[in-house]
Amino acid sequence: MREITFSVPNSVSEEKLKQIIHYLEEIKFGSITLVIHDGKVVMVEKLEKTKI
């Protein structure tokens, strides 16, 4: 696994960041979208696709 280092704006709480990381770790196919209003993350959308 490759380590990624970045700075987190003050508008992203530790709880939100943990949730985003959790989504990134569990998703296999799909996308994760951050919705931002006035410079603050207000929603995280996860769209997961399943291949059959």
N, CA, C, O and CB atoms as a CASP TS submission, in Angstrom:
PFRMAT TS
TARGET T0000
AUTHOR 0000-0000-0000
METHOD Language model
MODEL 1
PARENT N/A
ATOM      1  N   MET     1       0.843  -1.180   0.000  1.00  0.00           N
ATOM      2  CA  MET     1       0.000   0.000   0.000  1.00  0.00           C
ATOM      3  C   MET     1       0.885   1.238   0.000  1.00  0.00           C
ATOM      4  O   MET     1       1.875   1.291   0.730  1.00  0.00           O
ATOM      5  CB  MET     1      -0.957   0.001   1.216  1.00  0.00           C
ATOM      6  N   ARG     2       0.545   2.214  -0.796  1.00  0.00           N
ATOM      7  CA  ARG     2       1.292   3.453  -0.907  1.00  0.00           C
ATOM      8  C   ARG     2       0.783   4.466   0.106  1.00  0.00           C
ATOM      9  O   ARG     2      -0.425   4.663   0.239  1.00  0.00           O
ATOM     10  CB  ARG     2       1.194   4.016  -2.326  1.00  0.00           C
ATOM     11  N   GLU     3       1.691   5.104   0.813  1.00  0.00           N
ATOM     12  CA  GLU     3       1.295   6.099   1.808  1.00  0.00           C
ATOM     13  C   GLU     3       1.101   7.444   1.115  1.00  0.00           C
ATOM     14  O   GLU     3       1.928   7.871   0.309  1.00  0.00           O
ATOM     15  CB  GLU     3       2.357   6.209   2.946  1.00  0.00           C
ATOM     16  N   ILE     4      -0.001   8.099   1.444  1.00  0.00           N
ATOM     17  CA  ILE     4      -0.313   9.404   0.871  1.00  0.00           C
ATOM     18  C   ILE     4      -0.271  10.432   1.986  1.00  0.00           C
ATOM     19  O   ILE     4      -0.891  10.248   3.033  1.00  0.00           O
ATOM     20  CB  ILE     4      -1.706   9.401   0.161  1.00  0.00           C
ATOM     21  N   THR     5       0.457  11.510   1.762  1.00  0.00           N
ATOM     22  CA  THR     5       0.563  12.576   2.743  1.00  0.00           C
ATOM     23  C   THR     5      -0.056  13.843   2.155  1.00  0.00           C
ATOM     24  O   THR     5       0.236  14.218   1.019  1.00  0.00           O
ATOM     25  CB  THR     5       2.046  12.814   3.156  1.00  0.00           C
ATOM     26  N   PHE     6      -0.911  14.495   2.938  1.00  0.00           N
ATOM     27  CA  PHE     6      -1.535  15.738   2.493  1.00  0.00           C
ATOM     28  C   PHE     6      -1.952  16.541   3.708  1.00  0.00           C
ATOM     29  O   PHE     6      -2.073  16.006   4.810  1.00  0.00           O
ATOM     30  CB  PHE     6      -2.753  15.461   1.573  1.00  0.00           C
ATOM     31  N   SER     7      -2.169  17.820   3.499  1.00  0.00           N
ATOM     32  CA  SER     7      -2.646  18.649   4.603  1.00  0.00           C
ATOM     33  C   SER     7      -4.166  18.746   4.515  1.00  0.00           C
ATOM     34  O   SER     7      -4.734  18.797   3.424  1.00  0.00           O
ATOM     35  CB  SER     7      -1.991  20.069   4.570  1.00  0.00           C
ATOM     36  N   VAL     8      -4.807  18.769   5.660  1.00  0.00           N
ATOM     37  CA  VAL     8      -6.263  18.797   5.724  1.00  0.00           C
ATOM     38  C   VAL     8      -6.712  20.183   6.164  1.00  0.00           C
ATOM     39  O   VAL     8      -6.266  20.683   7.197  1.00  0.00           O
ATOM     40  CB  VAL     8      -6.802  17.706   6.693  1.00  0.00           C
ATOM     41  N   PRO     9      -7.599  20.811   5.382  1.00  0.00           N
ATOM     42  CA  PRO     9      -8.108  22.122   5.800  1.00  0.00           C
ATOM     43  C   PRO     9      -8.851  22.021   7.126  1.00  0.00           C
ATOM     44  O   PRO     9      -9.384  20.963   7.463  1.00  0.00           O
ATOM     45  CB  PRO     9      -9.033  22.710   4.722  1.00  0.00           C
ATOM     46  N   ASN    10      -8.887  23.101   7.867  1.00  0.00           N
ATOM     47  CA  ASN    10      -9.575  23.123   9.166  1.00  0.00           C
ATOM     48  C   ASN    10     -11.058  22.808   9.047  1.00  0.00           C
ATOM     49  O   ASN    10     -11.688  22.428  10.034  1.00  0.00           O
ATOM     50  CB  ASN    10      -9.402  24.477   9.823  1.00  0.00           C
ATOM     51  N   SER    11     -11.627  22.961   7.848  1.00  0.00           N
ATOM     52  CA  SER    11     -13.057  22.719   7.670  1.00  0.00           C
ATOM     53  C   SER    11     -13.406  21.235   7.649  1.00  0.00           C
ATOM     54  O   SER    11     -14.585  20.883   7.687  1.00  0.00           O
ATOM     55  CB  SER    11     -13.529  23.365   6.392  1.00  0.00           C
ATOM     56  N   VAL    12     -12.398  20.353   7.590  1.00  0.00           N
ATOM     57  CA  VAL    12     -12.647  18.911   7.581  1.00  0.00           C
ATOM     58  C   VAL    12     -12.338  18.354   8.972  1.00  0.00           C
ATOM     59  O   VAL    12     -11.183  18.312   9.395  1.00  0.00           O
ATOM     60  CB  VAL    12     -11.784  18.192   6.483  1.00  0.00           C
ATOM     61  N   SER    13     -13.377  17.934   9.664  1.00  0.00           N
ATOM     62  CA  SER    13     -13.180  17.402  11.019  1.00  0.00           C
ATOM     63  C   SER    13     -12.520  16.030  10.939  1.00  0.00           C
ATOM     64  O   SER    13     -12.520  15.385   9.891  1.00  0.00           O
ATOM     65  CB  SER    13     -14.532  17.310  11.784  1.00  0.00           C
ATOM     66  N   GLU    14     -11.966  15.605  12.047  1.00  0.00           N
ATOM     67  CA  GLU    14     -11.326  14.291  12.101  1.00  0.00           C
ATOM     68  C   GLU    14     -12.345  13.191  11.821  1.00  0.00           C
ATOM     69  O   GLU    14     -12.019  12.191  11.180  1.00  0.00           O
ATOM     70  CB  GLU    14     -10.660  14.067  13.474  1.00  0.00           C
ATOM     71  N   GLU    15     -13.561  13.368  12.291  1.00  0.00           N
ATOM     72  CA  GLU    15     -14.627  12.376  12.064  1.00  0.00           C
ATOM     73  C   GLU    15     -14.941  12.250  10.568  1.00  0.00           C
ATOM     74  O   GLU    15     -15.074  11.141  10.052  1.00  0.00           O
ATOM     75  CB  GLU    15     -15.911  12.768  12.848  1.00  0.00           C
ATOM     76  N   LYS    16     -15.059  13.387   9.875  1.00  0.00           N
ATOM     77  CA  LYS    16     -15.327  13.370   8.432  1.00  0.00           C
ATOM     78  C   LYS    16     -14.170  12.723   7.685  1.00  0.00           C
ATOM     79  O   LYS    16     -14.383  11.936   6.763  1.00  0.00           O
ATOM     80  CB  LYS    16     -15.568  14.798   7.904  1.00  0.00           C
ATOM     81  N   LEU    17     -12.957  13.053   8.080  1.00  0.00           N
ATOM     82  CA  LEU    17     -11.779  12.491   7.419  1.00  0.00           C
ATOM     83  C   LEU    17     -11.718  10.979   7.606  1.00  0.00           C
ATOM     84  O   LEU    17     -11.386  10.259   6.665  1.00  0.00           O
ATOM     85  CB  LEU    17     -10.499  13.142   7.962  1.00  0.00           C
ATOM     86  N   LYS    18     -12.030  10.487   8.799  1.00  0.00           N
ATOM     87  CA  LYS    18     -12.046   9.046   9.053  1.00  0.00           C
ATOM     88  C   LYS    18     -13.099   8.354   8.190  1.00  0.00           C
ATOM     89  O   LYS    18     -12.860   7.262   7.675  1.00  0.00           O
ATOM     90  CB  LYS    18     -12.314   8.766  10.541  1.00  0.00           C
ATOM     91  N   GLN    19     -14.263   8.986   8.031  1.00  0.00           N
ATOM     92  CA  GLN    19     -15.328   8.404   7.209  1.00  0.00           C
ATOM     93  C   GLN    19     -14.899   8.331   5.745  1.00  0.00           C
ATOM     94  O   GLN    19     -15.146   7.329   5.075  1.00  0.00           O
ATOM     95  CB  GLN    19     -16.627   9.225   7.343  1.00  0.00           C
ATOM     96  N   ILE    20     -14.259   9.387   5.248  1.00  0.00           N
ATOM     97  CA  ILE    20     -13.772   9.403   3.867  1.00  0.00           C
ATOM     98  C   ILE    20     -12.740   8.298   3.656  1.00  0.00           C
ATOM     99  O   ILE    20     -12.794   7.583   2.655  1.00  0.00           O
ATOM    100  CB  ILE    20     -13.162  10.782   3.520  1.00  0.00           C
ATOM    101  N   ILE    21     -11.814   8.155   4.576  1.00  0.00           N
ATOM    102  CA  ILE    21     -10.784   7.113   4.483  1.00  0.00           C
ATOM    103  C   ILE    21     -11.436   5.732   4.522  1.00  0.00           C
ATOM    104  O   ILE    21     -11.034   4.834   3.782  1.00  0.00           O
ATOM    105  CB  ILE    21      -9.747   7.256   5.635  1.00  0.00           C
ATOM    106  N   HIS    22     -12.438   5.558   5.380  1.00  0.00           N
ATOM    107  CA  HIS    22     -13.153   4.279   5.450  1.00  0.00           C
ATOM    108  C   HIS    22     -13.784   3.941   4.101  1.00  0.00           C
ATOM    109  O   HIS    22     -13.671   2.808   3.632  1.00  0.00           O
ATOM    110  CB  HIS    22     -14.238   4.324   6.548  1.00  0.00           C
ATOM    111  N   TYR    23     -14.441   4.908   3.478  1.00  0.00           N
ATOM    112  CA  TYR    23     -15.042   4.684   2.158  1.00  0.00           C
ATOM    113  C   TYR    23     -13.976   4.309   1.134  1.00  0.00           C
ATOM    114  O   TYR    23     -14.180   3.401   0.329  1.00  0.00           O
ATOM    115  CB  TYR    23     -15.806   5.939   1.692  1.00  0.00           C
ATOM    116  N   LEU    24     -12.848   4.998   1.161  1.00  0.00           N
ATOM    117  CA  LEU    24     -11.771   4.714   0.211  1.00  0.00           C
ATOM    118  C   LEU    24     -11.224   3.302   0.383  1.00  0.00           C
ATOM    119  O   LEU    24     -10.875   2.643  -0.597  1.00  0.00           O
ATOM    120  CB  LEU    24     -10.644   5.728   0.375  1.00  0.00           C
ATOM    121  N   GLU    25     -11.151   2.844   1.610  1.00  0.00           N
ATOM    122  CA  GLU    25     -10.608   1.517   1.877  1.00  0.00           C
ATOM    123  C   GLU    25     -11.572   0.401   1.482  1.00  0.00           C
ATOM    124  O   GLU    25     -11.131  -0.683   1.099  1.00  0.00           O
ATOM    125  CB  GLU    25     -10.257   1.392   3.342  1.00  0.00           C
ATOM    126  N   GLU    26     -12.882   0.648   1.568  1.00  0.00           N
ATOM    127  CA  GLU    26     -13.831  -0.427   1.319  1.00  0.00           C
ATOM    128  C   GLU    26     -14.375  -0.486  -0.103  1.00  0.00           C
ATOM    129  O   GLU    26     -14.866  -1.534  -0.520  1.00  0.00           O
ATOM    130  CB  GLU    26     -14.959  -0.299   2.255  1.00  0.00           C
ATOM    131  N   ILE    27     -14.303   0.604  -0.858  1.00  0.00           N
ATOM    132  CA  ILE    27     -14.905   0.622  -2.185  1.00  0.00           C
ATOM    133  C   ILE    27     -14.017  -0.118  -3.189  1.00  0.00           C
ATOM    134  O   ILE    27     -12.795   0.022  -3.167  1.00  0.00           O
ATOM    135  CB  ILE    27     -15.143   2.071  -2.647  1.00  0.00           C
ATOM    136  N   LYS    28     -14.647  -0.909  -4.071  1.00  0.00           N
ATOM    137  CA  LYS    28     -13.907  -1.639  -5.095  1.00  0.00           C
ATOM    138  C   LYS    28     -14.148  -1.035  -6.473  1.00  0.00           C
ATOM    139  O   LYS    28     -13.206  -0.870  -7.248  1.00  0.00           O
ATOM    140  CB  LYS    28     -14.303  -3.118  -5.089  1.00  0.00           C
ATOM    141  N   PHE    29     -15.393  -0.706  -6.785  1.00  0.00           N
ATOM    142  CA  PHE    29     -15.752  -0.070  -8.048  1.00  0.00           C
ATOM    143  C   PHE    29     -16.756   1.031  -7.744  1.00  0.00           C
ATOM    144  O   PHE    29     -17.748   0.783  -7.059  1.00  0.00           O
ATOM    145  CB  PHE    29     -16.335  -1.106  -9.072  1.00  0.00           C
ATOM    146  N   GLY    30     -16.523   2.223  -8.230  1.00  0.00           N
ATOM    147  CA  GLY    30     -17.472   3.305  -8.012  1.00  0.00           C
ATOM    148  C   GLY    30     -16.766   4.632  -7.828  1.00  0.00           C
ATOM    149  O   GLY    30     -15.668   4.844  -8.342  1.00  0.00           O
ATOM    150  N   SER    31     -17.407   5.520  -7.090  1.00  0.00           N
ATOM    151  CA  SER    31     -16.836   6.855  -6.899  1.00  0.00           C
ATOM    152  C   SER    31     -17.232   7.410  -5.536  1.00  0.00           C
ATOM    153  O   SER    31     -18.224   7.000  -4.934  1.00  0.00           O
ATOM    154  CB  SER    31     -17.295   7.810  -8.019  1.00  0.00           C
ATOM    155  N   ILE    32     -16.422   8.357  -5.074  1.00  0.00           N
ATOM    156  CA  ILE    32     -16.693   9.076  -3.837  1.00  0.00           C
ATOM    157  C   ILE    32     -16.649  10.558  -4.183  1.00  0.00           C
ATOM    158  O   ILE    32     -15.678  11.042  -4.766  1.00  0.00           O
ATOM    159  CB  ILE    32     -15.658   8.705  -2.695  1.00  0.00           C
ATOM    160  N   THR    33     -17.705  11.270  -3.820  1.00  0.00           N
ATOM    161  CA  THR    33     -17.813  12.687  -4.131  1.00  0.00           C
ATOM    162  C   THR    33     -17.903  13.493  -2.850  1.00  0.00           C
ATOM    163  O   THR    33     -18.705  13.177  -1.971  1.00  0.00           O
ATOM    164  CB  THR    33     -19.029  12.959  -5.024  1.00  0.00           C
ATOM    165  N   LEU    34     -17.088  14.530  -2.736  1.00  0.00           N
ATOM    166  CA  LEU    34     -17.189  15.457  -1.607  1.00  0.00           C
ATOM    167  C   LEU    34     -18.021  16.653  -2.053  1.00  0.00           C
ATOM    168  O   LEU    34     -17.728  17.269  -3.078  1.00  0.00           O
ATOM    169  CB  LEU    34     -15.769  15.910  -1.103  1.00  0.00           C
ATOM    170  N   VAL    35     -19.050  16.979  -1.292  1.00  0.00           N
ATOM    171  CA  VAL    35     -19.885  18.139  -1.579  1.00  0.00           C
ATOM    172  C   VAL    35     -19.450  19.244  -0.633  1.00  0.00           C
ATOM    173  O   VAL    35     -19.436  19.062   0.584  1.00  0.00           O
ATOM    174  CB  VAL    35     -21.420  17.814  -1.420  1.00  0.00           C
ATOM    175  N   ILE    36     -19.094  20.389  -1.198  1.00  0.00           N
ATOM    176  CA  ILE    36     -18.523  21.490  -0.422  1.00  0.00           C
ATOM    177  C   ILE    36     -19.387  22.739  -0.584  1.00  0.00           C
ATOM    178  O   ILE    36     -19.744  23.114  -1.701  1.00  0.00           O
ATOM    179  CB  ILE    36     -17.063  21.777  -0.863  1.00  0.00           C
ATOM    180  N   HIS    37     -19.718  23.373   0.531  1.00  0.00           N
ATOM    181  CA  HIS    37     -20.454  24.645   0.535  1.00  0.00           C
ATOM    182  C   HIS    37     -19.676  25.624   1.398  1.00  0.00           C
ATOM    183  O   HIS    37     -19.301  25.304   2.525  1.00  0.00           O
ATOM    184  CB  HIS    37     -21.929  24.467   1.068  1.00  0.00           C
ATOM    185  N   ASP    38     -19.437  26.799   0.877  1.00  0.00           N
ATOM    186  CA  ASP    38     -18.703  27.850   1.591  1.00  0.00           C
ATOM    187  C   ASP    38     -17.369  27.348   2.131  1.00  0.00           C
ATOM    188  O   ASP    38     -16.963  27.711   3.235  1.00  0.00           O
ATOM    189  CB  ASP    38     -19.546  28.396   2.736  1.00  0.00           C
ATOM    190  N   GLY    39     -16.689  26.510   1.348  1.00  0.00           N
ATOM    191  CA  GLY    39     -15.368  26.017   1.730  1.00  0.00           C
ATOM    192  C   GLY    39     -15.371  24.925   2.786  1.00  0.00           C
ATOM    193  O   GLY    39     -14.313  24.579   3.312  1.00  0.00           O
ATOM    194  N   LYS    40     -16.545  24.370   3.110  1.00  0.00           N
ATOM    195  CA  LYS    40     -16.637  23.312   4.122  1.00  0.00           C
ATOM    196  C   LYS    40     -17.250  22.066   3.509  1.00  0.00           C
ATOM    197  O   LYS    40     -18.186  22.152   2.714  1.00  0.00           O
ATOM    198  CB  LYS    40     -17.469  23.780   5.339  1.00  0.00           C
ATOM    199  N   VAL    41     -16.717  20.901   3.880  1.00  0.00           N
ATOM    200  CA  VAL    41     -17.285  19.642   3.429  1.00  0.00           C
ATOM    201  C   VAL    41     -18.605  19.438   4.163  1.00  0.00           C
ATOM    202  O   VAL    41     -18.630  19.359   5.392  1.00  0.00           O
ATOM    203  CB  VAL    41     -16.301  18.446   3.678  1.00  0.00           C
ATOM    204  N   VAL    42     -19.704  19.352   3.413  1.00  0.00           N
ATOM    205  CA  VAL    42     -21.015  19.191   4.034  1.00  0.00           C
ATOM    206  C   VAL    42     -21.628  17.819   3.752  1.00  0.00           C
ATOM    207  O   VAL    42     -22.581  17.414   4.417  1.00  0.00           O
ATOM    208  CB  VAL    42     -21.952  20.277   3.548  1.00  0.00           C
ATOM    209  N   MET    43     -21.076  17.100   2.759  1.00  0.00           N
ATOM    210  CA  MET    43     -21.629  15.795   2.439  1.00  0.00           C
ATOM    211  C   MET    43     -20.583  14.959   1.721  1.00  0.00           C
ATOM    212  O   MET    43     -19.781  15.470   0.940  1.00  0.00           O
ATOM    213  CB  MET    43     -22.898  15.932   1.580  1.00  0.00           C
ATOM    214  N   VAL    44     -20.609  13.676   2.000  1.00  0.00           N
ATOM    215  CA  VAL    44     -19.768  12.724   1.290  1.00  0.00           C
ATOM    216  C   VAL    44     -20.714  11.722   0.642  1.00  0.00           C
ATOM    217  O   VAL    44     -21.489  11.054   1.326  1.00  0.00           O
ATOM    218  CB  VAL    44     -18.724  12.015   2.254  1.00  0.00           C
ATOM    219  N   GLU    45     -20.644  11.623  -0.698  1.00  0.00           N
ATOM    220  CA  GLU    45     -21.496  10.691  -1.421  1.00  0.00           C
ATOM    221  C   GLU    45     -20.646   9.536  -1.910  1.00  0.00           C
ATOM    222  O   GLU    45     -19.571   9.740  -2.473  1.00  0.00           O
ATOM    223  CB  GLU    45     -22.218  11.387  -2.602  1.00  0.00           C
ATOM    224  N   LYS    46     -21.136   8.310  -1.693  1.00  0.00           N
ATOM    225  CA  LYS    46     -20.425   7.135  -2.161  1.00  0.00           C
ATOM    226  C   LYS    46     -21.345   6.387  -3.112  1.00  0.00           C
ATOM    227  O   LYS    46     -22.462   6.014  -2.753  1.00  0.00           O
ATOM    228  CB  LYS    46     -19.970   6.228  -0.973  1.00  0.00           C
ATOM    229  N   LEU    47     -20.858   6.171  -4.335  1.00  0.00           N
ATOM    230  CA  LEU    47     -21.596   5.398  -5.319  1.00  0.00           C
ATOM    231  C   LEU    47     -20.769   4.163  -5.622  1.00  0.00           C
ATOM    232  O   LEU    47     -19.680   4.249  -6.189  1.00  0.00           O
ATOM    233  CB  LEU    47     -21.890   6.231  -6.619  1.00  0.00           C
ATOM    234  N   GLU    48     -21.303   3.009  -5.236  1.00  0.00           N
ATOM    235  CA  GLU    48     -20.565   1.761  -5.448  1.00  0.00           C
ATOM    236  C   GLU    48     -21.274   0.938  -6.494  1.00  0.00           C
ATOM    237  O   GLU    48     -22.489   0.748  -6.432  1.00  0.00           O
ATOM    238  CB  GLU    48     -20.421   0.960  -4.135  1.00  0.00           C
ATOM    239  N   LYS    49     -20.516   0.451  -7.453  1.00  0.00           N
ATOM    240  CA  LYS    49     -21.069  -0.370  -8.517  1.00  0.00           C
ATOM    241  C   LYS    49     -20.700  -1.815  -8.255  1.00  0.00           C
ATOM    242  O   LYS    49     -19.619  -2.117  -7.750  1.00  0.00           O
ATOM    243  CB  LYS    49     -20.562   0.088  -9.906  1.00  0.00           C
ATOM    244  N   THR    50     -21.617  -2.702  -8.606  1.00  0.00           N
ATOM    245  CA  THR    50     -21.400  -4.124  -8.444  1.00  0.00           C
ATOM    246  C   THR    50     -21.436  -4.791  -9.810  1.00  0.00           C
ATOM    247  O   THR    50     -22.407  -4.652 -10.554  1.00  0.00           O
ATOM    248  CB  THR    50     -22.452  -4.741  -7.499  1.00  0.00           C
ATOM    249  N   LYS    51     -20.390  -5.504 -10.129  1.00  0.00           N
ATOM    250  CA  LYS    51     -20.352  -6.226 -11.405  1.00  0.00           C
ATOM    251  C   LYS    51     -20.983  -7.597 -11.202  1.00  0.00           C
ATOM    252  O   LYS    51     -20.674  -8.309 -10.246  1.00  0.00           O
ATOM    253  CB  LYS    51     -18.885  -6.358 -11.944  1.00  0.00           C
ATOM    254  N   ILE    52     -21.886  -7.954 -12.138  1.00  0.00           N
ATOM    255  CA  ILE    52     -22.518  -9.272 -12.064  1.00  0.00           C
ATOM    256  C   ILE    52     -22.258 -10.049 -13.327  1.00  0.00           C
ATOM    257  O   ILE    52     -22.710 -11.187 -13.456  1.00  0.00           O
ATOM    258  CB  ILE    52     -24.021  -9.145 -11.827  1.00  0.00           C
TER
END
